[in-house]
Amino acid sequence: MNSNWAEENLQTIRTLMERSALYRRALAPIMIYAGVIGIATGGAGGFLQINSTRQFCVLWLCAAIIAITGAFLLARQQALKDKEPFWSSPTRRVTEALLPPLAAGFCASMLLATFRNDLAPLISFVWILFYGCALYSAGFFMPRIVRWFGLLFIVCSCGLLLAYGIIWKNSDPNPNGVMGLFFGVLHLACGAYLYLTEKGKNAA
């Protein structure tokens, strides 16, 4: 039992290392796609002045469903293109690393939305924090930039939470602007970086 378990883990690690370049290529279009969705949702939320907690949660959870569905289809297309199995052991490891922080962030935001309807900024900070934790966890099985990207989200969210308790006492930041910045602009910038660096490697 222990021998088979160790052998399976070693094979998974070996496969992850071999597919590092594949994951990097797949990440670029996914990040760009997520960035476009984030910017569009942030703009729509600001234009429609969606600032109440419940409306804010509905808007961004719908955007998350669209982004996750699109990312799934893009990853599947990349796997088919490279003749790789999509739901492989490494993919399961990445999914297992992502799910607990994302589920915790979802539950925490729903709990806050149940009690008060004026906590949209706080919920945006909570989502950024748990999303950063999810990326950092998954980054152990993916290119190093994913861990750095997750760490950036964690550090920024902690700073925002601290500022929310000390600085923003009389006026709250625009929650759609915050979400649009982190889940839109930063994802777009990360996707562009991955695309350009991968293109440079291929040219070399």
Sequence and secondary structure as in RCSB ss.txt:
>XXXX:A:sequence
MNSNWAEENLQTIRTLMERSALYRRALAPIMIYAGVIGIATGGAGGFLQINSTRQFCVLWLCAAIIAITGAFLLA
RQQALKDKEPFWSSPTRRVTEALLPPLAAGFCASMLLATFRNDLAPLISFVWILFYGCALYSAGFFMPRIVRWFG
LLFIVCSCGLLLAYGIIWKNSDPNPNGVMGLFFGVLHLACGAYLYLTEKGKNAA
>XXXX:A:secstr
 HHHHHHHHHHHHHHHHHTHHHHHHHHHHHHHHHHHHHHHHHHHHHHTT  SHHHHHHHHHHHHHHHHHHHHHHH
HHHHHHTT  SS HHHHHHHHHHHHHHHHHHHHHHHHHHH SS HHHHHHHHHHHHHHHHHHHGGGS HHHHHHH
HHHHHHHHHHHHHHHHT SSS   HHHHHIIIIIIHHHHHHHHHHHHHHHHHH 
